[in-house]
């Protein structure tokens, strides 16, 4: 009987995914081509999260 492991549920995988999403959001916000709503839709994150990243960029 083998061990089954779902990598997508792993904490470090999730942390890496969040870090990468943030990097992509920053690049998209700097390009100023897409709205925060569209960025959130593309990356499957909340609009609030995109707005939070945008707010941090302005600091």
trRosetta pair geometry for C-beta under 8 A, 3 or more apart (Angstrom, degrees):
i j d omega theta_ij theta_ji phi_ij phi_ji
5 10 7.8 38 168 -63 102 111
6 9 4.6 50 99 11 108 112
6 10 7.6 -169 102 -31 60 79
7 10 5.3 -34 -162 -2 48 123
7 13 5.4 130 161 -74 78 156
8 13 6.1 -129 -124 126 27 147
8 14 7.9 82 177 -67 50 79
9 13 7.6 53 57 58 20 131
9 14 7.7 -1 -166 -46 24 114
10 13 4.0 84 70 6 99 111
10 14 6.8 -170 89 -9 51 84
11 14 5.8 -59 -151 37 29 111
11 15 6.3 29 153 -20 66 107
12 15 5.5 -50 -143 36 34 114
12 16 6.3 36 156 -19 65 105
13 16 5.9 -57 -151 37 28 110
13 17 6.3 30 152 -21 64 108
14 17 5.6 -54 -147 35 31 114
14 18 6.4 31 154 -19 65 105
15 18 5.8 -54 -149 35 30 111
15 19 6.4 32 152 -20 64 106
16 19 5.6 -52 -147 35 32 112
16 20 6.3 30 156 -16 66 107
17 20 5.9 -56 -148 39 29 109
17 21 6.3 32 153 -21 64 106
18 21 5.7 -52 -146 36 31 113
18 22 6.4 34 154 -22 63 104
19 22 5.8 -55 -153 33 30 113
19 23 6.6 31 150 -19 63 104
20 23 5.6 -51 -150 33 35 113
20 24 6.5 33 153 -17 66 105
21 24 5.7 -57 -150 38 33 111
21 25 6.2 36 152 -23 67 105
21 43 5.2 118 -146 -176 103 132
21 45 6.0 123 173 -49 141 139
22 25 5.6 -51 -147 34 32 114
22 26 6.4 36 154 -22 64 103
22 53 6.0 -175 -143 -111 81 133
23 26 5.8 -51 -151 32 30 113
23 27 6.7 28 152 -15 62 105
24 27 5.8 -55 -152 37 34 111
24 28 6.3 30 153 -17 67 108
24 43 6.3 156 94 -95 131 132
25 28 5.7 -59 -146 40 30 109
25 29 6.1 29 157 -19 67 108
25 39 5.9 94 -127 168 79 132
25 43 6.7 -62 -69 -7 91 167
25 45 7.6 -51 -73 51 130 151
25 49 7.9 -111 -98 127 163 92
25 50 5.7 -152 -146 -123 127 77
25 53 4.8 53 120 97 136 165
26 29 5.9 -56 -145 37 27 109
26 30 6.4 27 156 -20 63 108
26 53 6.4 -115 -69 169 72 122
26 57 6.5 156 -130 -86 86 125
27 30 5.8 -57 -149 35 29 111
27 31 6.6 29 154 -20 63 106
28 31 5.8 -55 -152 33 33 112
28 33 7.3 -92 -163 48 72 91
28 34 5.6 -32 -179 46 111 119
28 39 5.0 146 116 -113 148 120
29 32 7.1 30 174 -71 40 56
29 36 7.8 29 -100 -92 98 80
29 39 7.2 6 -62 -82 76 166
29 50 7.6 165 -70 -174 115 90
29 53 6.9 -167 -25 113 151 106
29 54 5.4 -169 -135 -100 146 87
29 57 6.2 176 110 1 144 167
30 57 7.7 -145 -68 -159 83 149
31 34 7.5 38 85 12 111 82
34 38 4.3 -119 -173 86 106 125
34 39 5.2 130 111 -55 125 83
34 42 7.5 -18 -178 -6 163 138
35 38 4.7 95 54 6 80 100
35 39 7.1 -142 94 -4 42 86
36 39 5.6 -52 -146 37 34 113
36 40 6.3 37 154 -21 66 106
36 47 5.7 87 131 -154 104 85
36 50 4.4 157 -162 115 92 129
36 51 5.6 51 -166 -67 155 76
36 54 6.5 -64 -97 -29 122 146
37 40 5.8 -55 -150 36 29 112
37 41 6.4 30 152 -20 63 107
37 47 5.6 -7 -99 -107 62 120
38 41 5.5 -52 -147 36 33 114
38 42 6.3 34 155 -20 66 105
39 42 5.9 -56 -148 36 29 110
39 43 6.3 0 164 6 65 113
39 50 5.0 131 91 -130 119 144
40 43 6.5 -72 -141 52 24 92
40 44 7.9 78 167 -99 55 4
40 45 5.3 -106 -141 78 71 71
40 46 6.1 -34 -149 144 126 15
40 47 4.5 -75 -38 -79 166 56
40 49 7.0 128 -114 57 102 93
40 50 4.8 -107 -64 -17 93 135
41 44 7.5 18 -175 -74 27 44
43 50 7.9 137 49 -77 129 110
45 49 4.7 -86 158 69 116 141
45 50 6.4 131 96 -46 115 88
46 49 4.6 104 62 -2 84 99
46 50 7.3 -150 99 -1 50 82
47 50 5.7 -54 -153 38 39 111
47 51 6.2 38 150 -18 69 108
48 51 5.6 -57 -146 40 31 111
48 52 6.2 37 152 -26 65 104
49 52 5.5 -50 -148 31 31 115
49 53 6.7 31 153 -16 63 101
50 53 5.8 -53 -153 36 33 110
50 54 6.4 35 148 -20 65 106
51 54 5.4 -51 -145 36 35 115
51 55 6.3 39 153 -23 65 103
52 55 5.7 -51 -149 32 30 113
52 56 6.6 31 151 -18 62 104
53 56 5.7 -55 -151 36 33 112
53 57 6.5 38 150 -25 65 103
54 57 5.6 -52 -153 29 33 115
54 58 6.9 33 151 -22 63 104
55 58 5.9 -55 -156 29 34 112
55 59 7.4 46 147 -33 61 96
56 59 5.9 -41 -162 9 40 118
